[in-house]
């Protein structure tokens, strides 16, 4: 019974951080081959008068068109350092990553917050699929785009990954030597959590049962001709929900963080997305990253062990782990008095010079 409880919780949580399914329709929306984007300001944070903002599009190595928000400091000249930002896992660029990007642009960097493949205003079909390979490539595609801009120094480009994109950022840094500095904030190792459950609570038998469930869902999806979604953060929060689920609810389902295109705010990921992460280990070559890496995590975060263990894999004297006192996982999504922007600024200025 304990194993089944863990399995059920893992199945819904790891495909969308949900504690149960939403009451919303579970089918994918119609997909448009050419991604479109809104030109109005529709972020979860106020627009800064210190930076210029515009929408951009670029294509990754798999031919998927990605959409991003480019933030440029006002009244600057010459070639500037740049930072690509993405995450959290199941969020969109109008949420946390955009806040990080705009704030870092206020501090002198050209920044790009982008929607990953298959999500938000980016392309890719079927919708709402995650992939350790394609999503790592998304970071490199962002570096491609930044590298050829006239006002950016291609030798001074870094990345920031938040939540599940923190692990993907480290994965990208392991393969892309153009990334001169990497920051991972409140990171998840999505391969580990999908394959092993929280705190590595799943054994091989539970993992096999999970594979059976997910592959049975593939058959159902194939028969029906569409992909069922796992459900985002639950609409009605149970009283006995774990604190970190309540924290997700407070961000994704309330006005402070809700966005209409956010998977976690709405219907979640494709229910079978976990399969590729179960079978593909991220961070295998993290120890070979030669450029600087900063890992930031909250002292009270349920996910803290991902950051600490990822840090143990890193080598060299240019790697750093920063623990924020009393902070939870989601505090580092949008709490500007808790997110260590001064540290992020000094880290990137020191390593993108």
Residue pairs with C-beta under 8 A, 6 or more apart in sequence:
3 203
3 205
3 206
3 209
4 209
6 197
6 201
6 202
6 206
7 202
7 206
7 209
7 210
7 213
9 197
10 194
10 197
10 198
10 202
10 206
10 210
11 210
11 213
11 214
11 230
11 274
12 18
12 19
12 20
12 21
12 230
12 231
13 19
13 198
14 190
14 193
14 194
14 197
14 274
14 277
15 230
15 268
15 269
15 270
15 271
15 272
15 273
15 274
16 90
16 229
16 230
16 231
16 232
16 233
16 263
16 264
16 268
16 269
17 89
17 90
17 232
17 233
17 245
17 248
17 264
18 230
18 231
18 232
18 233
18 234
18 264
18 268
19 233
19 234
19 237
19 238
19 241
19 242
19 245
20 231
20 234
20 238
21 230
21 231
21 234
22 231
22 232
22 234
22 235
22 266
22 267
22 268
23 235
24 235
24 266
24 267
25 267
26 228
26 229
26 231
26 267
27 226
27 228
27 229
28 126
28 127
28 128
28 226
28 227
28 229
28 270
29 127
31 125
31 126
31 127
33 123
33 125
34 65
34 123
35 57
35 65
35 67
35 121
35 122
35 123
36 121
37 55
37 57
37 67
37 121
38 121
39 55
41 47
41 53
42 94
42 259
43 94
43 95
43 98
43 99
44 94
44 95
44 98
44 99
44 256
44 257
44 258
44 259
44 334
45 98
45 99
45 102
45 334
47 53
47 102
48 102
48 105
48 106
50 73
50 74
50 105
50 106
51 71
51 72
51 73
51 74
51 102
51 105
51 106
52 71
52 72
52 73
52 74
53 69
53 70
53 71
53 72
53 102
54 69
54 70
55 67
55 68
55 69
55 70
56 67
56 68
56 69
56 70
56 112
56 145
57 65
57 66
57 67
57 68
58 65
58 66
58 68
58 141
58 142
58 144
58 145
59 65
59 66
59 141
60 66
60 117
60 134
60 137
60 138
60 140
60 141
61 137
61 140
61 141
62 117
62 134
62 137
64 117
64 118
64 122
64 123
64 124
64 134
65 122
65 123
66 114
66 115
66 116
66 117
66 122
66 123
66 138
66 141
66 142
67 93
67 114
67 115
67 120
67 121
67 122
67 123
68 93
68 112
68 113
68 114
68 115
68 142
68 145
69 93
69 98
69 101
69 112
69 113
69 114
70 110
70 111
70 112
71 101
71 102
71 104
71 105
71 110
71 111
71 112
71 113
72 80
72 105
72 110
72 151
73 80
73 105
73 106
73 107
73 108
73 109
73 110
76 108
76 151
78 151
79 150
79 151
79 152
79 153
79 156
80 108
80 109
80 110
80 151
80 152
80 153
80 156
81 108
81 109
81 110
81 152
81 153
81 156
81 157
81 158
81 348
81 349
81 352
81 353
82 109
82 110
82 111
82 112
82 146
82 149
82 152
82 153
82 156
82 157
82 158
83 101
83 104
83 109
83 110
83 111
83 112
83 157
83 158
83 159
83 160
83 348
83 352
84 111
84 112
84 114
84 139
84 142
84 143
84 146
84 157
84 158
84 159
84 160
85 97
85 98
85 100
85 101
85 104
85 111
85 112
85 113
85 114
85 159
85 160
85 161
85 162
86 93
86 97
86 113
86 114
86 115
86 116
86 138
86 139
86 142
86 160
86 161
86 162
86 165
86 168
86 169
87 96
87 97
87 160
87 161
87 162
87 163
87 164
87 165
87 166
87 168
87 169
87 185
88 95
88 96
88 97
88 162
88 163
88 164
88 165
88 186
88 264
88 333
89 130
89 163
89 164
89 165
89 188
89 190
90 164
90 232
90 262
90 263
90 264
90 268
90 269
91 97
91 162
91 163
91 252
91 259
91 262
91 263
91 264
92 115
92 119
92 120
92 121
92 259
92 261
92 262
92 263
93 101
93 113
93 114
93 115
93 120
93 121
94 120
94 259
94 261
94 262
95 257
95 259
95 262
95 333
95 334
96 162
96 163
96 257
96 333
96 334
97 113
97 114
97 160
97 162
97 165
98 113
99 334
99 336
100 111
100 113
100 160
100 162
100 185
100 339
100 344
101 111
101 112
101 113
101 160
102 111
102 113
103 336
103 339
103 341
104 111
104 160
104 341
104 344
104 345
104 348
105 111
107 341
107 345
108 345
108 349
109 348
109 352
110 146
110 149
110 151
110 152
112 142
112 145
112 146
114 122
114 138
114 142
115 121
115 122
115 261
116 122
116 130
116 135
116 138
116 165
117 123
117 124
117 129
117 131
117 134
117 135
117 138
118 124
118 125
118 126
118 127
118 128
118 129
118 130
118 134
119 127
119 128
119 261
119 263
120 261
120 262
121 261
124 134
126 227
126 270
127 227
127 270
128 227
128 229
128 263
128 267
128 268
128 269
128 270
128 273
129 227
129 269
129 270
129 273
130 190
130 269
130 270
130 273
130 276
130 277
131 273
131 276
132 168
132 171
132 190
132 191
132 276
132 277
132 280
132 282
133 276
133 280
135 165
135 168
136 168
136 171
136 172
136 175
136 282
138 168
139 159
139 161
139 168
139 169
139 172
139 176
139 179
140 172
140 175
140 176
140 178
142 159
143 157
143 159
143 176
143 178
143 179
146 152
146 154
146 157
147 154
147 157
147 178
148 154
154 178
155 180
156 180
156 352
156 353
157 178
157 179
157 180
157 352
158 179
158 180
158 181
158 182
158 183
158 348
158 351
158 352
159 169
159 172
159 173
159 179
159 181
159 182
159 183
160 169
160 182
160 183
160 184
160 185
160 344
161 167
161 168
161 169
161 170
161 172
161 182
161 183
161 184
161 185
161 187
162 184
162 185
162 186
162 187
162 332
162 333
163 185
163 186
163 187
163 188
163 303
163 329
163 333
164 187
164 188
164 190
165 187
166 184
166 185
166 186
166 187
166 188
166 295
166 306
166 307
167 184
167 187
167 188
167 189
167 190
167 191
167 282
167 283
167 306
167 310
168 190
168 282
169 182
169 183
169 184
169 187
170 182
170 184
170 187
170 282
170 283
170 286
170 289
170 293
170 295
170 310
171 282
171 283
171 286
172 179
172 182
173 179
173 182
173 289
173 291
173 293
174 283
174 284
174 285
174 286
174 288
174 289
175 285
177 290
177 291
179 291
180 291
180 292
180 351
180 352
181 291
181 292
181 293
181 294
181 347
181 348
181 351
181 352
182 289
182 291
182 292
182 293
182 294
183 293
183 294
183 295
183 296
183 344
183 347
183 348
184 293
184 294
184 295
184 296
184 307
184 310
185 296
185 297
185 332
185 339
186 296
186 297
186 298
186 301
186 303
186 307
186 329
186 330
186 331
186 332
186 333
187 295
187 297
187 303
187 306
187 307
187 310
188 303
188 306
189 282
189 283
189 306
189 309
189 310
190 277
190 282
191 277
191 278
191 280
191 281
191 282
191 283
192 200
192 281
192 282
192 306
193 306
194 274
194 277
194 278
195 202
195 207
195 277
195 278
195 279
195 281
196 202
196 207
197 206
198 302
199 305
202 210
207 278
210 274
210 278
211 275
211 278
214 271
214 272
214 274
214 275
215 272
215 275
217 228
217 271
217 272
218 272
220 228
221 227
221 228
221 271
221 272
227 270
227 271
227 272
228 270
228 271
229 267
229 268
229 269
229 270
229 271
230 268
230 269
230 270
230 271
230 273
231 267
231 268
232 252
232 262
232 263
232 264
232 265
232 266
232 267
232 268
233 245
233 248
233 249
233 252
233 253
233 264
233 265
234 241
234 245
234 249
235 253
237 245
237 246
237 249
237 253
241 249
242 302
243 302
243 328
244 301
244 302
244 303
244 328
244 329
244 330
247 328
247 329
247 330
248 264
248 330
250 256
250 257
250 330
251 257
251 330
251 333
251 334
252 258
252 262
252 264
252 265
253 265
256 334
257 265
257 333
257 334
258 265
259 265
260 266
263 269
283 310
283 313
286 310
286 313
286 314
287 313
287 314
287 315
288 315
289 314
289 315
289 316
289 319
290 316
291 318
291 351
292 318
292 319
292 320
292 347
292 350
292 351
293 314
293 318
293 319
293 320
294 319
294 320
294 322
294 343
294 344
294 347
295 307
295 310
295 311
295 319
295 320
295 321
295 322
296 307
296 322
296 324
296 332
296 340
296 343
296 344
297 303
297 304
297 306
297 307
297 308
297 321
297 322
297 323
297 324
297 327
297 332
298 304
298 323
298 324
298 326
298 327
298 328
298 329
298 331
298 332
298 338
299 323
299 324
299 325
299 326
299 327
300 326
300 327
300 328
301 307
301 327
301 328
301 329
301 331
301 332
302 328
302 329
303 329
304 323
307 321
308 321
311 319
311 321
318 351
320 347
322 340
322 343
324 331
324 332
324 338
324 340
327 335
327 338
331 338
331 339
332 338
332 339
